Amino acid sequence: MAHTIVIGIGNPSRRDDGAGIAAVRRLRQLRMDGVVFVECTGDLTTLPNIWQGYNRVILIDAMHWGQKPGEVLRFDASRYLPPSDVRFASTHAFGLVETLALAQALNQLPPSLLLYGIEGKDFADGEGLSPEVEMAVADVVHYIQQDLADDISDA
């Protein structure tokens, strides 16, 4: 069984909100052994069920935290949760930060949890990423490849 799962979060029909989905689709094409890639376009409270049984979880989502569009933030959520003022681009009332807090309270966080947030620019209806977010997705794909390579060399 794979020990690592990479979950792209978002809605590709809401422009930059599709950043997490775009990143996981690119990573999936790289066919990395021992890694499972999942798209989460629905209810975020299902995340603990999705990652159950995995030692390492990497989440990718668009955010709006007042940063420059395309800015990438990396949180080691197994050590600390993102600040409560970070808003991930969720169309649901129960967002990613709230889901992580609930999972922590219920002792359902995986041993290793990395979260990549990509500052979005355009969350309107429609498909396609803004140029800034498109470049950031490419960066995140590279960063995650490095994270996964580091895991292999540490094993």
N, C-alpha and C positions, 0 to 999 in steps of 0.2 A: 504494500500500500504506500502511496505517496505520503510524505510527511509535510509537504508544503502546498498551500493553496493560495492562489492570487485571485482576488475578487475585485472586479471592476464594477463600480456603482454609478448609476446615472440613467438618464433618459436621452437617448440619441436624437429624439424629436424636439429637444429643447436646446439646440445649438451647443454651447460650451458645457452644458450639463452632461453631455455625452463623452466627456474627456476620459473618465474611468473605463467606460466600455471600449472606447477607441484604443486605449493603452492595453487592455487585456486581450483584445483581438490581435493586436500586433505581436504581443508576447506569445500568444498561442501558436502563431505561425512559425515561431522559432523552434518549436517541438523540443522542449527541455525535458529530459528524463526526470521522473520523480516529482513533477510539479503538475498540479491540476489548476486549470483556469476556468473561472466561473463569472458569468455576467449576472448582476443583481439589478434589475430594473423595477423591482416592486417594493414591498413592505420590508423596511430595514430591520424590523424586529425579528426577522427570520435569520439574520446573520449568524447568531450563535448556533443555530441548527445546521447551517451550511458549513461552518468551520469546525464543528464538533469532530473530534478525533484527529485533528491536524496539530502538529507541534508548532508549526510556523505558519502565520497568516500575514498576508500583505494585502492591504486595502488601498484602492485608488479611487478618488472622488474629486469632483470639482468643488470649489469653495468660493465664498465671497467674504473676505475678511479685511477688505480695504487695502489690499496689496496691489502692486502693479500687475495688470493682466499677464498671465503666463508665469507668474512667480510660483515656484514649487517649494512647498514646505514638507518636511519629513518629520513625523512624530514617532518616537518609540513608545507606543501606547502600552507596551508591557511594563514600562517603567512609570509613565505618567500619561494621563489623558490630556487631549488637547484642551487649551483654555476654553472656558464656557462661552467666550465671546466669538469663537471661531464658528462660522456658519457654513456648513456644507450645503451644496445646492440640492436640496431635497424638495420634492413636491409633496411630501408627506408631513403630517403634523409632528410625527415622532422621527426626528432626524438622527444623523449618525452619532453626534456627540451624546445625545440622550440614550441611544441604543448601547453605546460603549459603557456609559455610566450604569445602565441597568445590568448589563452583562457582568460588570465588575461587582456590583452589589450582590448578584446571584452566584458569584464565583464561577463565571462561565467564560472568562477571558482565556485565550490560549496562552501557553508559556511564552511565545514570541509573537508580538503583534506590531507590525509596522504599518503606518498610515501615510500615504502620499496625498497631499492636497494640492490641487492646481487651481490657482486663482483664475476665475473665469471673467469674461468680458461681456458676453452676450448670451442671455438665457431666454431669449424670445423663442416662439414657436418656429420650427424649421430645422433642417438638417445641416450639418457641416460645422466645423469648429472655426473660431476666429484664428487668424494667422498666429497670434501670440500663443494661444492655447495649443494649436497644432505643433508648434515648436516645442512647447513644454511637454507634450505627450511623448515626443521623440526622446527628450531628455529623461523622462521618467522610465521609459522602456530601458534606456541605457543604465540608469541607476539601479533598477531592479535586476538586470542582468548581473551587475556587479555584486549586489547583495547575495544573489543566488550562487555566484561563483565563489564568494567569500565563505559561504556555508559549506561548499564542497571542500575547499582547502582547509577549513577548520575541522572537518570530520576525521 
